[in-house]
Amino acid sequence: SPPLILSLLLFFSSSNILPFISYAEARHVPYAPHILSIVSKELFNSIFLHKDDSACPAKGFYTYSSFVQATKCFPRFGNTGDLATRKREVAAFLAQISHETTGGWATAPDGPYAWGLCFKEEVSPQSNYCDSTNKQWPCYPGESYKGRGPIQLSWNYNYGPAGRALGFDGLKNPEIVANNSVIAFKTALWFWMTEQKPKPSCPDVMVGRYRPPEADLEANRTAGFGLVTNIINGGLECGIPDDSRVNDRIGFYRRYAQLLDVDVGSNLDCANQKPF
């Protein structure tokens, strides 16, 4: 029979009720059964058709097994609500990390949205992404906090808490995000799952738990895929009509939702939203 924690996971998962499970506990869960049922290895490879092409600098880095292993630490990921809601959250997450790591272009083979997970670190960063005013997460001399991993984790104030949550020193050893595939996926899931006030968490938006406060209502920050884009990079992309970066995110989302056989929902862009 399966160990107790897995039995409890299976019970709560089937009941759509999932208790809080700490990172330390989650490390010992052998797999995330709900993720396997939503994204099979075959589907994963269909989604990321070209990630292992020789043209992609991340060739061989982003494996299905690393993705599944990383989800063990986040048992709530893709595990809230009915099947359509769970699929929609997973599609939204995969779409966002695809845009962040895309190697696609307008006339690319199989279309621009078949080239997610092509890069594992930012090319030609314009700075070392060190916010020296942040004393809680001070930069380590000589380190760069440029974009790395599926979500392109950036800045010392993200590397520090991500490392603390996941068990590595994000300030002294940020390079591990581009050198360890499982940790790379974990940082993306950490960013996705973690609420950073005043922003809601991405899952809360995608599964219907988000209740906009007055400030969000006044800023037209309504629930949907567009609000997730606002959470991730709204300062640069939202409040702009027909922004090409936002449209790219939506293009990935539409393709993945179709592959997962689920509708995309409403409010796909953030053109009329004020950034956080």
N, C-alpha and C positions, 0 to 999 in steps of 0.2 A: 504494500500500500504506500501511497505517497507520503512524504513527511508532513507534519502537522501544519506548518506554515503554508505549504502548497495546497493542502486540502482546504484551508481557510480561504486562500486566494481564489480557488476555483468556486467555492461556495458563494463568497461575496461578489465575485465577478458575474456569476450567473444571476445573482439577485440585483445587479446594477448598484450594489452598495459596497464601496471599497473603503476600509479603514485606512488611517494614516499608517504608513510603513516607513520606518526610518531608512536612511541609506545603508546603515550597518546591517539592518535586518534584511533589506532587499538584496544585498550582495549574495545571500545564501539561497535565494529562490532560483531553481534550476533553469527556468525559462518563463516567458510571458505568454501564456497560451492564447490570450485574446489577440495579441499582435500577430501570432502565427496564422490565426484564422482570418485576419483582415488583409495582411500582406504576406503572401507566400514568397518563397525564393523566386519562383517563376515570375510572379507579378513584379517583384522588386527589380528584376533584370529587365522586364518589359518597360518599366517606368524609367529606369536609368540605362537607356540603350547604349550610350556611348561613353559611359564613365571610365571604361577601361581601354579606350582607344589610345593609340600611341600619341595622338595629338593632345591628350589631356594630361597635364602635369601630375594629377592625382591618380594616374593609372595604377590599379591594383590596391589602392588605399582603402576605399570605402566598400567594405564587403557586407554582404547580407548578415553573416554571422556576427559581425561587430555591431551592426544596427540592432539585432535582436538582443544581443548580450547587454547593450547599453539600456534597452528598455526595461530590463529587469529592475533597475534602480528607480524606475518611475512607473510603478504599477497602475497609477491613475491615468497614464497617457493612453488615449484611445479606448478608455474603459468606462466612460460615463454616458448614460443615456441609451436610447435604442440603437440598433445596428446602423441606421442611416446617420445618426449623430456621431457615432464613433468613427465611421468611415470618413465623414466630413472633416472631423478634426485631424485625422491622420493625413488626408489629402492636403489640407491647409498647411500642415507642418512640412510635408515633403515638398510642397510647392515653394514655400518660403526658403528652405535650404537650397532648393534648386536654383532659384534666382540668385542667391548669394554666391553660388559656386558655378554659375553657368559658363559653358564654353560655346553656347549656341550663337547663331547669327541668322538673319532673315531667310537666307536660302540654304541653310544647313541641311545635310541629309536627314531625312525623317522629320524635318521641321525644327524650328528653334527651341522647342520645348522637350526635346529628347536628349538634351545635353547637360542635365543637372549633374552635380557632384564631379565636375571636371577639374576644379581647383581645390587645393587644400590650404593655401595661404595666399594672402593678398600680394599682388604683383606691383612692384614700384610704389610702395606706400609713401605718402607725402609727409609723414611725420612718424615719430615713434609712439604716438598715441599715449603719451604720458601726461596725465592731468596732475601737475605738481601741487595744485591747491588742495588735492584730496589727501588729507593726512591719515585717514583711516586705512587706506590701501596705498602706501607709499611705493613709488617706483623703485625698482632695484637698478643700481648703476649699470649702464650698458645694455639693458634689456629693451626690446621693442614689444609693444602690446598691439601690434598690427593685427588685422583680421586673419583668423585661423579657424579651420574646421568647417563643418557644414553651415553653421550660422554666422561664420566669420566673426567670432568673438573678438571684440576690440576694447581697448582702454584698460588701464590698470584697475579701475573701479568695477570692472566686470571680471577680469582675470582673477583678482584677489578672492572675492566671494565664491566664484565658481570653483576655484581650487579648494577652498575651505570646505565647501559642500561635498566635493567629489573625492577628496583625499589626495590632492597633489598641491605643490607650492606654485600657485599661479603667478606670483610676483617674481620669484627667483627662477622659475623654470617654465615660462610660457610656451617655449618651443615644443613641449610635449604634446600640445594640442595638434600640432602638425606632424608629429612623429608616432603617435599611438592612435590607431583607428577607433578603438573602443572609447578612449577618453574624448576623442574628437566628437563622436556622436553624443556622448554624455553631456558635453558642454552645450551642444545644441538643444538637447532635451531639457537641461537645467534652465537655460534662458527661456525656453518655451513655457515651462511649467511654473516658473517663479514670478510671483507678483512683485512689481517694483513701483510702489506707490509714487505718484497718484495714478499710475497706469494699472489697469487690471491685468490678470494673467491671460495669456493667449487661450488656454483651455476654457476659462470661464466665459470668454467671448464666444467661442465656437460651440459650446454645449448648452448655452442658454442660462448660465448662472449669473451673468453680468447684469447688474441693475445700475444704469447710468445715474450718477449723482447730478445735481443741478449744473455744476460746471461743465460736465460732459454734454448734457442736453443743450446748453447754450452754445457749445462748440460744435454741435451737430455730430458728435461722436456716437454713432449708432452701431449696434452690434452687427457683425458680419465680417467677411474676409478683409474688407477695407480697414476695419479697426485694428485687425492684427498687423497689417502693414504699418499703420500709425504707431503701434506699440514698438515695432522693430526699427523703423527708420522714418517716422513721421516728420521729424524736423527737417529732413531734406526732400521728402517726396510728397507729403500731403498738403492739401490746400492749393494744389496746382492742377488746372484742367488738363486732362489727357496726357499725364506724365508718362513717358516711355518706360520708366522703371516700374511704375505701378502696373502698367499694362502688361509688362513682362511677367510679373508675379501672377497676375490674373490668368494669363495664358497658360502657365504651368498648372495652376489650380484647376482650370477647366479641363485640361487634358487628364489630370490625375483623377478628378472626380468621375470623368467618363470611364476610365479604366476600372475604377472601384464601383461603378454602377450606382452613383448617388448624385443627387442634384446639388448645385453649388450654393443655393440659398440666395439671400438678397444682400444689398449694400456691399458690392464687390470692390469698389474703389474708395479712395479717401479724398477725392478732388474737392469736396465741399466741407471737409473736416479741418478744424484747426489742429495743429500738432499739439502734443502734450507739453 
